[in-house]
Amino acid sequence: MEIHLSGLTPSRMVHFVIDNGEHRPAVITKVHTREGVVNLTVFAAETTDFENGTPLFMAFSVLFDNIDKKPGTWHWSERVE
């Protein structure tokens, strides 16, 4: 299976999967490897998204998962049809 990571650069918008399985927008702040390990700044959609109710969450060394989209991973944003 081919992984499409072209365009993987800081400032790119992606989705981060939070603990309840919902997706939140995030900005790549650092790219660690070509295999998709990145640091992210994740934006909350609700005050209950993150433990202390903050509007932002920093996620470090986050793995790419465009198939299962497990909590704690990131993937490219889905297109709206």
Biopython code that builds the backbone (N, CA, C, O; Angstrom):
import numpy as np
from Bio.PDB.StructureBuilder import StructureBuilder

atoms = [
    (1, "MET", "N", (0.838, -1.168, 0.000)),
    (1, "MET", "CA", (0.000, 0.000, 0.000)),
    (1, "MET", "C", (0.893, 1.244, 0.000)),
    (1, "MET", "O", (1.829, 1.345, 0.794)),
    (2, "GLU", "N", (0.601, 2.171, -0.880)),
    (2, "GLU", "CA", (1.376, 3.394, -0.995)),
    (2, "GLU", "C", (0.817, 4.462, -0.063)),
    (2, "GLU", "O", (-0.395, 4.661, 0.011)),
    (3, "ILE", "N", (1.704, 5.140, 0.643)),
    (3, "ILE", "CA", (1.306, 6.227, 1.540)),
    (3, "ILE", "C", (1.583, 7.537, 0.821)),
    (3, "ILE", "O", (2.699, 7.765, 0.355)),
    (4, "HIS", "N", (0.586, 8.392, 0.729)),
    (4, "HIS", "CA", (0.722, 9.668, 0.030)),
    (4, "HIS", "C", (1.043, 10.771, 1.031)),
    (4, "HIS", "O", (0.157, 11.291, 1.710)),
    (5, "LEU", "N", (2.317, 11.116, 1.111)),
    (5, "LEU", "CA", (2.745, 12.143, 2.054)),
    (5, "LEU", "C", (3.418, 13.318, 1.352)),
    (5, "LEU", "O", (4.128, 14.101, 1.985)),
    (6, "SER", "N", (3.195, 13.439, 0.048)),
    (6, "SER", "CA", (3.742, 14.611, -0.630)),
    (6, "SER", "C", (3.046, 15.847, -0.072)),
    (6, "SER", "O", (1.853, 15.816, 0.230)),
    (7, "GLY", "N", (3.794, 16.922, 0.060)),
    (7, "GLY", "CA", (3.229, 18.137, 0.644)),
    (7, "GLY", "C", (3.271, 18.163, 2.154)),
    (7, "GLY", "O", (2.676, 19.042, 2.777)),
    (8, "LEU", "N", (3.964, 17.216, 2.748)),
    (8, "LEU", "CA", (4.077, 17.151, 4.209)),
    (8, "LEU", "C", (5.063, 18.213, 4.676)),
    (8, "LEU", "O", (6.275, 17.997, 4.641)),
    (9, "THR", "N", (4.550, 19.356, 5.112)),
    (9, "THR", "CA", (5.378, 20.477, 5.521)),
    (9, "THR", "C", (4.748, 21.178, 6.716)),
    (9, "THR", "O", (3.536, 21.093, 6.912)),
    (10, "PRO", "N", (5.550, 21.867, 7.515)),
    (10, "PRO", "CA", (4.983, 22.688, 8.580)),
    (10, "PRO", "C", (4.021, 23.714, 7.982)),
    (10, "PRO", "O", (4.247, 24.231, 6.888)),
    (11, "SER", "N", (2.969, 23.992, 8.702)),
    (11, "SER", "CA", (1.875, 24.919, 8.384)),
    (11, "SER", "C", (0.746, 24.255, 7.598)),
    (11, "SER", "O", (-0.270, 24.899, 7.335)),
    (12, "ARG", "N", (0.892, 23.000, 7.221)),
    (12, "ARG", "CA", (-0.156, 22.296, 6.482)),
    (12, "ARG", "C", (-1.269, 21.876, 7.441)),
    (12, "ARG", "O", (-0.994, 21.403, 8.544)),
    (13, "MET", "N", (-2.532, 22.050, 7.021)),
    (13, "MET", "CA", (-3.687, 21.642, 7.828)),
    (13, "MET", "C", (-3.993, 20.164, 7.592)),
    (13, "MET", "O", (-3.978, 19.684, 6.459)),
    (14, "VAL", "N", (-4.272, 19.447, 8.699)),
    (14, "VAL", "CA", (-4.623, 18.029, 8.663)),
    (14, "VAL", "C", (-5.712, 17.780, 9.707)),
    (14, "VAL", "O", (-6.193, 18.724, 10.334)),
    (15, "HIS", "N", (-6.098, 16.537, 9.896)),
    (15, "HIS", "CA", (-7.032, 16.157, 10.957)),
    (15, "HIS", "C", (-6.306, 15.314, 12.000)),
    (15, "HIS", "O", (-5.482, 14.464, 11.662)),
    (16, "PHE", "N", (-6.623, 15.559, 13.273)),
    (16, "PHE", "CA", (-6.130, 14.779, 14.403)),
    (16, "PHE", "C", (-7.325, 14.066, 15.007)),
    (16, "PHE", "O", (-8.393, 14.664, 15.144)),
    (17, "VAL", "N", (-7.169, 12.800, 15.372)),
    (17, "VAL", "CA", (-8.267, 12.022, 15.963)),
    (17, "VAL", "C", (-8.151, 12.107, 17.480)),
    (17, "VAL", "O", (-7.166, 11.656, 18.064)),
    (18, "ILE", "N", (-9.187, 12.702, 18.124)),
    (18, "ILE", "CA", (-9.170, 12.825, 19.579)),
    (18, "ILE", "C", (-9.658, 11.522, 20.221)),
    (18, "ILE", "O", (-10.085, 10.602, 19.524)),
    (19, "ASP", "N", (-9.591, 11.455, 21.541)),
    (19, "ASP", "CA", (-9.860, 10.208, 22.272)),
    (19, "ASP", "C", (-11.215, 9.581, 21.971)),
    (19, "ASP", "O", (-11.339, 8.357, 21.976)),
    (20, "ASN", "N", (-12.244, 10.405, 21.707)),
    (20, "ASN", "CA", (-13.579, 9.842, 21.449)),
    (20, "ASN", "C", (-13.774, 9.448, 19.983)),
    (20, "ASN", "O", (-14.873, 9.059, 19.589)),
    (21, "GLY", "N", (-12.712, 9.547, 19.169)),
    (21, "GLY", "CA", (-12.780, 9.145, 17.770)),
    (21, "GLY", "C", (-13.167, 10.249, 16.801)),
    (21, "GLY", "O", (-13.115, 10.053, 15.587)),
    (22, "GLU", "N", (-13.554, 11.407, 17.322)),
    (22, "GLU", "CA", (-13.891, 12.521, 16.443)),
    (22, "GLU", "C", (-12.627, 13.163, 15.906)),
    (22, "GLU", "O", (-11.559, 13.059, 16.509)),
    (23, "HIS", "N", (-12.756, 13.824, 14.771)),
    (23, "HIS", "CA", (-11.612, 14.461, 14.115)),
    (23, "HIS", "C", (-11.627, 15.956, 14.382)),
    (23, "HIS", "O", (-12.683, 16.587, 14.380)),
    (24, "ARG", "N", (-10.427, 16.524, 14.616)),
    (24, "ARG", "CA", (-10.280, 17.962, 14.855)),
    (24, "ARG", "C", (-9.207, 18.512, 13.923)),
    (24, "ARG", "O", (-8.236, 17.820, 13.618)),
    (25, "PRO", "N", (-9.378, 19.759, 13.466)),
    (25, "PRO", "CA", (-8.357, 20.360, 12.613)),
    (25, "PRO", "C", (-7.067, 20.583, 13.384)),
    (25, "PRO", "O", (-7.074, 20.868, 14.582)),
    (26, "ALA", "N", (-5.969, 20.447, 12.669)),
    (26, "ALA", "CA", (-4.655, 20.625, 13.284)),
    (26, "ALA", "C", (-3.692, 21.194, 12.255)),
    (26, "ALA", "O", (-3.858, 21.009, 11.049)),
    (27, "VAL", "N", (-2.684, 21.889, 12.760)),
    (27, "VAL", "CA", (-1.627, 22.436, 11.914)),
    (27, "VAL", "C", (-0.339, 21.681, 12.217)),
    (27, "VAL", "O", (0.026, 21.511, 13.381)),
    (28, "ILE", "N", (0.346, 21.231, 11.175)),
    (28, "ILE", "CA", (1.641, 20.598, 11.359)),
    (28, "ILE", "C", (2.639, 21.670, 11.775)),
    (28, "ILE", "O", (2.786, 22.684, 11.092)),
    (29, "THR", "N", (3.326, 21.450, 12.894)),
    (29, "THR", "CA", (4.318, 22.410, 13.365)),
    (29, "THR", "C", (5.744, 21.909, 13.171)),
    (29, "THR", "O", (6.684, 22.703, 13.137)),
    (30, "LYS", "N", (5.908, 20.585, 13.044)),
    (30, "LYS", "CA", (7.239, 20.025, 12.784)),
    (30, "LYS", "C", (7.071, 18.663, 12.129)),
    (30, "LYS", "O", (6.212, 17.874, 12.525)),
    (31, "VAL", "N", (7.894, 18.394, 11.130)),
    (31, "VAL", "CA", (7.929, 17.082, 10.481)),
    (31, "VAL", "C", (9.174, 16.366, 10.969)),
    (31, "VAL", "O", (10.289, 16.860, 10.804)),
    (32, "HIS", "N", (8.978, 15.188, 11.578)),
    (32, "HIS", "CA", (10.111, 14.410, 12.096)),
    (32, "HIS", "C", (10.686, 13.457, 11.054)),
    (32, "HIS", "O", (11.904, 13.342, 10.920)),
    (33, "THR", "N", (9.804, 12.766, 10.308)),
    (33, "THR", "CA", (10.263, 11.774, 9.339)),
    (33, "THR", "C", (9.411, 11.827, 8.089)),
    (33, "THR", "O", (8.301, 12.360, 8.090)),
    (34, "ARG", "N", (9.946, 11.270, 7.041)),
    (34, "ARG", "CA", (9.211, 11.186, 5.773)),
    (34, "ARG", "C", (8.059, 10.183, 5.872)),
    (34, "ARG", "O", (7.181, 10.162, 5.009)),
    (35, "GLU", "N", (8.057, 9.355, 6.917)),
    (35, "GLU", "CA", (6.983, 8.379, 7.097)),
    (35, "GLU", "C", (5.761, 8.988, 7.773)),
    (35, "GLU", "O", (4.769, 8.295, 7.999)),
    (36, "GLY", "N", (5.824, 10.268, 8.096)),
    (36, "GLY", "CA", (4.636, 10.945, 8.595)),
    (36, "GLY", "C", (4.577, 11.206, 10.080)),
    (36, "GLY", "O", (3.495, 11.488, 10.594)),
    (37, "VAL", "N", (5.680, 11.129, 10.796)),
    (37, "VAL", "CA", (5.674, 11.466, 12.225)),
    (37, "VAL", "C", (5.828, 12.984, 12.333)),
    (37, "VAL", "O", (6.799, 13.559, 11.841)),
    (38, "VAL", "N", (4.850, 13.623, 12.989)),
    (38, "VAL", "CA", (4.814, 15.091, 13.048)),
    (38, "VAL", "C", (4.434, 15.578, 14.441)),
    (38, "VAL", "O", (3.923, 14.813, 15.259)),
    (39, "ASN", "N", (4.690, 16.857, 14.700)),
    (39, "ASN", "CA", (4.119, 17.570, 15.840)),
    (39, "ASN", "C", (2.958, 18.393, 15.309)),
    (39, "ASN", "O", (3.002, 18.891, 14.185)),
    (40, "LEU", "N", (1.916, 18.534, 16.126)),
    (40, "LEU", "CA", (0.717, 19.251, 15.704)),
    (40, "LEU", "C", (0.247, 20.233, 16.762)),
    (40, "LEU", "O", (0.482, 20.039, 17.955)),
    (41, "THR", "N", (-0.419, 21.287, 16.313)),
    (41, "THR", "CA", (-1.248, 22.120, 17.173)),
    (41, "THR", "C", (-2.682, 21.813, 16.767)),
    (41, "THR", "O", (-3.083, 22.064, 15.630)),
    (42, "VAL", "N", (-3.452, 21.268, 17.704)),
    (42, "VAL", "CA", (-4.810, 20.803, 17.426)),
    (42, "VAL", "C", (-5.810, 21.818, 17.977)),
    (42, "VAL", "O", (-5.649, 22.318, 19.090)),
    (43, "PHE", "N", (-6.840, 22.116, 17.193)),
    (43, "PHE", "CA", (-7.870, 23.078, 17.577)),
    (43, "PHE", "C", (-9.106, 22.373, 18.120)),
    (43, "PHE", "O", (-9.582, 21.400, 17.536)),
    (44, "ALA", "N", (-9.617, 22.863, 19.229)),
    (44, "ALA", "CA", (-10.833, 22.300, 19.824)),
    (44, "ALA", "C", (-12.068, 22.802, 19.088)),
    (44, "ALA", "O", (-12.088, 23.929, 18.594)),
    (45, "ALA", "N", (-13.091, 21.967, 19.016)),
    (45, "ALA", "CA", (-14.386, 22.367, 18.478)),
    (45, "ALA", "C", (-15.365, 22.621, 19.619)),
    (45, "ALA", "O", (-16.361, 23.324, 19.447)),
    (46, "GLU", "N", (-15.076, 22.045, 20.783)),
    (46, "GLU", "CA", (-15.926, 22.190, 21.964)),
    (46, "GLU", "C", (-15.028, 22.305, 23.198)),
    (46, "GLU", "O", (-13.876, 21.871, 23.178)),
    (47, "THR", "N", (-15.557, 22.885, 24.257)),
    (47, "THR", "CA", (-14.756, 23.048, 25.475)),
    (47, "THR", "C", (-14.432, 21.713, 26.131)),
    (47, "THR", "O", (-13.541, 21.649, 26.978)),
    (48, "THR", "N", (-15.123, 20.663, 25.766)),
    (48, "THR", "CA", (-14.883, 19.347, 26.356)),
    (48, "THR", "C", (-13.905, 18.493, 25.552)),
    (48, "THR", "O", (-13.648, 17.347, 25.918)),
    (49, "ASP", "N", (-13.357, 19.031, 24.467)),
    (49, "ASP", "CA", (-12.442, 18.247, 23.622)),
    (49, "ASP", "C", (-11.161, 17.851, 24.343)),
    (49, "ASP", "O", (-10.676, 16.733, 24.171)),
    (50, "PHE", "N", (-10.609, 18.753, 25.147)),
    (50, "PHE", "CA", (-9.340, 18.514, 25.819)),
    (50, "PHE", "C", (-9.533, 18.622, 27.327)),
    (50, "PHE", "O", (-10.441, 19.311, 27.793)),
    (51, "GLU", "N", (-8.681, 17.943, 28.087)),
    (51, "GLU", "CA", (-8.833, 17.799, 29.534)),
    (51, "GLU", "C", (-9.142, 19.081, 30.284)),
    (51, "GLU", "O", (-10.088, 19.113, 31.072)),
    (52, "ASN", "N", (-8.379, 20.131, 30.064)),
    (52, "ASN", "CA", (-8.566, 21.339, 30.868)),
    (52, "ASN", "C", (-9.393, 22.413, 30.166)),
    (52, "ASN", "O", (-9.406, 23.563, 30.605)),
    (53, "GLY", "N", (-10.081, 22.055, 29.089)),
    (53, "GLY", "CA", (-10.969, 22.989, 28.416)),
    (53, "GLY", "C", (-10.272, 24.030, 27.564)),
    (53, "GLY", "O", (-10.898, 25.004, 27.147)),
    (54, "THR", "N", (-8.982, 23.844, 27.297)),
    (54, "THR", "CA", (-8.240, 24.814, 26.490)),
    (54, "THR", "C", (-8.656, 24.703, 25.024)),
    (54, "THR", "O", (-9.102, 23.643, 24.584)),
    (55, "PRO", "N", (-8.510, 25.801, 24.263)),
    (55, "PRO", "CA", (-8.895, 25.767, 22.848)),
    (55, "PRO", "C", (-7.848, 25.126, 21.941)),
    (55, "PRO", "O", (-8.135, 24.817, 20.784)),
    (56, "LEU", "N", (-6.627, 24.922, 22.462)),
    (56, "LEU", "CA", (-5.556, 24.311, 21.679)),
    (56, "LEU", "C", (-4.915, 23.170, 22.445)),
    (56, "LEU", "O", (-4.925, 23.146, 23.675)),
    (57, "PHE", "N", (-4.359, 22.230, 21.706)),
    (57, "PHE", "CA", (-3.680, 21.088, 22.293)),
    (57, "PHE", "C", (-2.425, 20.838, 21.465)),
    (57, "PHE", "O", (-2.488, 20.808, 20.236)),
    (58, "MET", "N", (-1.299, 20.661, 22.121)),
    (58, "MET", "CA", (-0.052, 20.337, 21.420)),
    (58, "MET", "C", (0.128, 18.816, 21.438)),
    (58, "MET", "O", (0.101, 18.194, 22.500)),
    (59, "ALA", "N", (0.309, 18.232, 20.269)),
    (59, "ALA", "CA", (0.512, 16.793, 20.150)),
    (59, "ALA", "C", (1.889, 16.556, 19.535)),
    (59, "ALA", "O", (2.204, 17.111, 18.482)),
    (60, "PHE", "N", (2.701, 15.741, 20.184)),
    (60, "PHE", "CA", (4.079, 15.532, 19.768)),
    (60, "PHE", "C", (4.297, 14.116, 19.245)),
    (60, "PHE", "O", (3.726, 13.157, 19.764)),
    (61, "SER", "N", (5.125, 13.997, 18.216)),
    (61, "SER", "CA", (5.485, 12.702, 17.611)),
    (61, "SER", "C", (4.239, 11.878, 17.279)),
    (61, "SER", "O", (4.102, 10.729, 17.701)),
    (62, "VAL", "N", (3.346, 12.489, 16.520)),
    (62, "VAL", "CA", (2.076, 11.869, 16.149)),
    (62, "VAL", "C", (2.257, 11.043, 14.875)),
    (62, "VAL", "O", (2.846, 11.505, 13.898)),
    (63, "LEU", "N", (1.742, 9.816, 14.904)),
    (63, "LEU", "CA", (1.848, 8.916, 13.763)),
    (63, "LEU", "C", (0.744, 9.167, 12.741)),
    (63, "LEU", "O", (-0.367, 9.560, 13.097)),
    (64, "PHE", "N", (1.058, 8.937, 11.483)),
    (64, "PHE", "CA", (0.113, 9.033, 10.375)),
    (64, "PHE", "C", (-0.719, 7.760, 10.314)),
    (64, "PHE", "O", (-0.169, 6.662, 10.393)),
    (65, "ASP", "N", (-2.046, 7.889, 10.173)),
    (65, "ASP", "CA", (-2.933, 6.730, 10.043)),
    (65, "ASP", "C", (-4.121, 7.123, 9.169)),
    (65, "ASP", "O", (-5.131, 7.620, 9.668)),
    (66, "ASN", "N", (-3.995, 6.900, 7.874)),
    (66, "ASN", "CA", (-5.049, 7.278, 6.937)),
    (66, "ASN", "C", (-6.038, 6.138, 6.697)),
    (66, "ASN", "O", (-7.004, 6.308, 5.952)),
    (67, "ILE", "N", (-5.810, 4.977, 7.319)),
    (67, "ILE", "CA", (-6.683, 3.817, 7.122)),
    (67, "ILE", "C", (-7.641, 3.654, 8.297)),
    (67, "ILE", "O", (-8.848, 3.838, 8.138)),
    (68, "ASP", "N", (-7.115, 3.309, 9.483)),
    (68, "ASP", "CA", (-7.959, 3.049, 10.654)),
    (68, "ASP", "C", (-8.353, 4.331, 11.378)),
    (68, "ASP", "O", (-9.388, 4.374, 12.043)),
    (69, "LYS", "N", (-7.539, 5.371, 11.254)),
    (69, "LYS", "CA", (-7.797, 6.666, 11.896)),
    (69, "LYS", "C", (-8.054, 6.487, 13.395)),
    (69, "LYS", "O", (-9.082, 6.907, 13.927)),
    (70, "LYS", "N", (-7.090, 5.853, 14.048)),
    (70, "LYS", "CA", (-7.181, 5.584, 15.484)),
    (70, "LYS", "C", (-6.947, 6.859, 16.292)),
    (70, "LYS", "O", (-6.247, 7.759, 15.827)),
    (71, "PRO", "N", (-7.525, 6.952, 17.507)),
    (71, "PRO", "CA", (-7.274, 8.114, 18.370)),
    (71, "PRO", "C", (-5.778, 8.329, 18.585)),
    (71, "PRO", "O", (-5.012, 7.381, 18.760)),
    (72, "GLY", "N", (-5.386, 9.603, 18.567)),
    (72, "GLY", "CA", (-3.996, 9.963, 18.774)),
    (72, "GLY", "C", (-3.169, 9.977, 17.502)),
    (72, "GLY", "O", (-1.956, 10.183, 17.561)),
    (73, "THR", "N", (-3.804, 9.761, 16.343)),
    (73, "THR", "CA", (-3.092, 9.789, 15.068)),
    (73, "THR", "C", (-3.597, 10.957, 14.229)),
    (73, "THR", "O", (-4.577, 11.615, 14.580)),
    (74, "TRP", "N", (-2.909, 11.203, 13.109)),
    (74, "TRP", "CA", (-3.359, 12.237, 12.189)),
    (74, "TRP", "C", (-3.551, 11.626, 10.804)),
    (74, "TRP", "O", (-3.023, 10.558, 10.494)),
    (75, "HIS", "N", (-4.331, 12.344, 9.975)),
    (75, "HIS", "CA", (-4.536, 11.950, 8.580)),
    (75, "HIS", "C", (-4.883, 13.202, 7.778)),
    (75, "HIS", "O", (-5.208, 14.250, 8.336)),
    (76, "TRP", "N", (-4.806, 13.063, 6.456)),
    (76, "TRP", "CA", (-5.194, 14.186, 5.607)),
    (76, "TRP", "C", (-6.677, 14.472, 5.810)),
    (76, "TRP", "O", (-7.464, 13.554, 6.043)),
    (77, "SER", "N", (-7.053, 15.724, 5.724)),
    (77, "SER", "CA", (-8.451, 16.117, 5.882)),
    (77, "SER", "C", (-9.303, 15.499, 4.783)),
    (77, "SER", "O", (-8.919, 15.473, 3.613)),
    (78, "GLU", "N", (-10.469, 15.002, 5.187)),
    (78, "GLU", "CA", (-11.390, 14.408, 4.211)),
    (78, "GLU", "C", (-12.004, 15.513, 3.347)),
    (78, "GLU", "O", (-12.225, 16.631, 3.811)),
    (79, "ARG", "N", (-12.269, 15.184, 2.103)),
    (79, "ARG", "CA", (-12.923, 16.134, 1.212)),
    (79, "ARG", "C", (-14.432, 16.060, 1.396)),
    (79, "ARG", "O", (-14.996, 14.979, 1.568)),
    (80, "VAL", "N", (-15.071, 17.208, 1.358)),
    (80, "VAL", "CA", (-16.529, 17.265, 1.434)),
    (80, "VAL", "C", (-17.069, 17.105, 0.016)),
    (80, "VAL", "O", (-16.681, 17.845, -0.888)),
    (81, "GLU", "N", (-17.948, 16.157, -0.172)),
    (81, "GLU", "CA", (-18.528, 15.903, -1.504)),
    (81, "GLU", "C", (-19.775, 16.719, -1.709)),
    (81, "GLU", "O", (-20.399, 16.637, -2.767)),
]
sb = StructureBuilder()
sb.init_structure("model")
sb.init_model(0)
sb.init_chain("A")
sb.init_seg("    ")
for serial, (resi, resn, name, xyz) in enumerate(atoms, 1):
    if name == "N":
        sb.init_residue(resn, " ", resi, " ")
    sb.init_atom(name, np.array(xyz, "f"), 0.0, 1.0, " ", f" {name:<3s}", serial, name[0])
structure = sb.get_structure()
